[in-house]
Amino acid sequence: MNPNNTDSKVRFLTTTALMTAVICILGPLSLPIGPVPISLTNLALYFTMYILDTKRGVTAYIVYLLIGLIGLPVFSGFQGGPQKLVGPTGGYLIGFIPMILIIGPVIKRFYKKRVLSIIVMEAATWVAYLFGTIWLKTSAGMTFQAALAAGVLPFVIEDFAKIVIAGIFGPVLRDRLRPFTRVE
């Protein structure tokens, strides 16, 4: 981004804020099935990485976390506040940051290579799973295997479906929105 280009600054702020709003809208939509609910947060993040670059994607997600941290109900189940970040699902929320950092550069360079993008999104999701499982184990006093069974295994298939959906439709969204989201 050229720091002297006002249009680029406005575009950066606008597109980042827009994707933060999308995450805030989809994030609370969830289905409680145990200590970790089925949520649309990761789907919103997969699409965010097609629409924004890595820097703006991380920025949008961190703003979402801050909005939830101050208490606005943007986390799963329309909850907010610091207890959500330090509770059983906090590790997954934090784990999404390295997930974004892994996905972003690959999508930026190879977004039209759907199979590669799907493979990378799946691998990066396992990084978030690892953060979440370790955090769930610690916060809930579970064994690693019990935390994996409660916090990952119920989600593998539905998360893969979200990844495939993003892998199919993400490149289309990126191409259609690129004139509006490109920052020079």
C-alpha positions as CSV (number, residue, x, y, z in Angstrom):
1,M,0.0,0.0,0.0
2,N,1.4,3.4,-1.0
3,P,1.2,5.5,2.2
4,N,0.7,8.7,0.1
5,N,-2.3,7.3,-1.7
6,T,-5.5,8.3,0.2
7,D,-7.6,6.1,-2.0
8,S,-5.5,3.1,-1.0
9,K,-5.8,3.9,2.7
10,V,-9.6,4.3,2.4
11,R,-9.8,1.0,0.4
12,F,-7.7,-0.7,3.0
13,L,-9.8,0.5,5.9
14,T,-13.1,-0.1,4.1
15,T,-12.4,-3.6,2.9
16,T,-10.9,-4.7,6.2
17,A,-13.9,-3.3,8.1
18,L,-16.3,-5.0,5.7
19,M,-14.7,-8.4,6.3
20,T,-14.5,-7.8,10.0
21,A,-18.3,-7.2,9.8
22,V,-18.8,-10.4,7.9
23,I,-16.8,-12.3,10.6
24,C,-18.9,-10.6,13.3
25,I,-22.1,-11.6,11.5
26,L,-21.2,-15.3,10.8
27,G,-19.1,-15.9,14.0
28,P,-22.1,-15.9,16.5
29,L,-24.1,-18.4,14.3
30,S,-23.3,-21.7,16.0
31,L,-24.8,-25.0,17.0
32,P,-23.8,-26.1,20.5
33,I,-22.8,-29.8,20.6
34,G,-20.5,-29.9,23.6
35,P,-17.7,-27.7,24.9
36,V,-16.9,-26.6,21.4
37,P,-19.8,-25.5,19.2
38,I,-20.1,-25.8,15.4
39,S,-19.4,-22.3,14.2
40,L,-19.2,-20.4,10.9
41,T,-16.2,-18.3,12.0
42,N,-13.7,-20.4,10.1
43,L,-15.9,-20.3,6.9
44,A,-15.9,-16.5,7.2
45,L,-12.1,-16.6,7.6
46,Y,-11.6,-18.8,4.6
47,F,-13.6,-16.4,2.4
48,T,-11.8,-13.4,4.0
49,M,-8.5,-14.8,2.9
50,Y,-9.7,-15.0,-0.7
51,I,-11.0,-11.4,-0.6
52,L,-8.2,-9.7,1.4
53,D,-4.5,-10.2,1.6
54,T,-2.8,-11.7,4.7
55,K,-2.2,-8.4,6.5
56,R,-5.8,-7.2,6.1
57,G,-7.1,-10.7,6.9
58,V,-5.2,-10.8,10.2
59,T,-6.2,-7.2,10.9
60,A,-9.9,-8.0,10.3
61,Y,-9.7,-11.1,12.6
62,I,-7.9,-9.3,15.4
63,V,-10.4,-6.5,15.3
64,Y,-13.2,-9.1,15.5
65,L,-11.4,-10.6,18.6
66,L,-11.1,-7.2,20.2
67,I,-14.8,-6.5,19.5
68,G,-15.7,-9.8,21.2
69,L,-13.2,-9.2,24.0
70,I,-14.8,-5.9,25.1
71,G,-18.1,-7.8,25.4
72,L,-20.0,-7.4,22.1
73,P,-21.8,-10.7,21.3
74,V,-19.8,-11.7,18.2
75,F,-18.4,-15.0,19.4
76,S,-20.2,-18.3,19.0
77,G,-23.6,-18.5,20.6
78,F,-23.9,-14.7,20.5
79,Q,-21.4,-14.4,23.4
80,G,-18.7,-11.9,24.1
81,G,-16.2,-10.9,26.8
82,P,-12.8,-12.1,28.0
83,Q,-14.3,-15.4,29.4
84,K,-14.7,-16.6,25.9
85,L,-11.0,-16.2,25.1
86,V,-9.9,-17.8,28.3
87,G,-12.6,-20.5,28.3
88,P,-12.6,-23.9,26.5
89,T,-12.8,-22.4,23.0
90,G,-10.2,-19.7,23.4
91,G,-7.4,-21.8,21.9
92,Y,-9.4,-22.3,18.7
93,L,-10.0,-18.5,18.5
94,I,-6.3,-17.8,19.0
95,G,-5.4,-20.7,16.7
96,F,-7.2,-19.0,13.8
97,I,-4.4,-16.4,13.7
98,P,-1.6,-18.9,12.6
99,M,-4.2,-20.5,10.4
100,I,-4.7,-17.2,8.6
101,L,-1.0,-16.6,8.4
102,I,-0.5,-20.0,6.6
103,I,-3.5,-19.7,4.3
104,G,-2.9,-16.0,3.2
105,P,0.3,-16.3,1.2
106,V,-0.8,-19.4,-0.6
107,I,-4.2,-18.0,-1.5
108,K,-2.6,-14.8,-2.7
109,R,-0.3,-16.6,-5.1
110,F,-2.3,-19.7,-6.0
111,Y,-5.9,-18.9,-5.4
112,K,-7.0,-20.3,-8.8
113,K,-5.4,-23.7,-7.9
114,R,-8.4,-24.9,-6.0
115,V,-7.0,-28.3,-5.0
116,L,-3.8,-26.7,-3.6
117,S,-5.9,-24.1,-1.8
118,I,-8.1,-26.7,-0.3
119,I,-5.1,-28.8,0.9
120,V,-3.5,-25.7,2.5
121,M,-6.7,-24.6,4.2
122,E,-7.2,-28.1,5.6
123,A,-3.6,-28.3,6.8
124,A,-3.8,-24.8,8.4
125,T,-7.1,-25.8,10.0
126,W,-5.2,-28.6,11.8
127,V,-2.9,-25.9,13.2
128,A,-5.9,-24.2,14.7
129,Y,-7.2,-27.6,15.9
130,L,-3.8,-28.1,17.7
131,F,-4.0,-24.8,19.5
132,G,-7.6,-25.4,20.4
133,T,-7.0,-29.0,21.6
134,I,-4.1,-28.0,23.9
135,W,-6.1,-25.1,25.3
136,L,-9.2,-27.2,25.8
137,K,-7.1,-29.9,27.5
138,T,-5.6,-27.3,29.9
139,S,-8.7,-25.3,30.6
140,A,-11.1,-28.2,31.0
141,G,-8.6,-30.6,32.7
142,M,-9.0,-33.2,30.0
143,T,-6.5,-35.6,28.5
144,F,-5.2,-34.7,25.1
145,Q,-7.1,-37.5,23.6
146,A,-10.4,-36.5,25.3
147,A,-9.9,-32.9,24.2
148,L,-9.2,-34.1,20.6
149,A,-12.4,-36.2,20.7
150,A,-14.5,-33.3,22.0
151,G,-12.9,-30.4,20.2
152,V,-11.8,-31.7,16.8
153,L,-13.2,-35.1,15.8
154,P,-16.9,-33.9,15.6
155,F,-15.8,-31.0,13.3
156,V,-13.5,-32.7,10.8
157,I,-16.1,-33.5,8.2
158,E,-18.2,-30.2,8.4
159,D,-15.0,-28.1,8.5
160,F,-13.7,-29.9,5.4
161,A,-17.1,-29.2,3.7
162,K,-16.6,-25.5,4.6
163,I,-13.1,-25.6,3.1
164,V,-14.4,-27.2,-0.1
165,I,-17.1,-24.5,-0.3
166,A,-14.5,-21.8,0.1
167,G,-12.2,-23.4,-2.3
168,I,-14.9,-23.5,-5.0
169,F,-16.5,-20.1,-4.5
170,G,-13.5,-18.2,-3.1
171,P,-11.7,-17.7,-6.4
172,V,-15.0,-16.5,-8.0
173,L,-15.5,-14.0,-5.2
174,R,-11.9,-12.8,-5.4
175,D,-12.1,-12.2,-9.2
176,R,-15.4,-10.4,-8.9
177,L,-14.4,-8.3,-5.9
178,R,-10.8,-7.6,-6.9
179,P,-11.4,-4.2,-8.5
180,F,-12.9,-3.1,-5.2
181,T,-10.5,-4.7,-2.8
182,R,-7.2,-4.2,-4.5
183,V,-4.8,-1.9,-2.6
184,E,-1.9,-0.4,-4.5
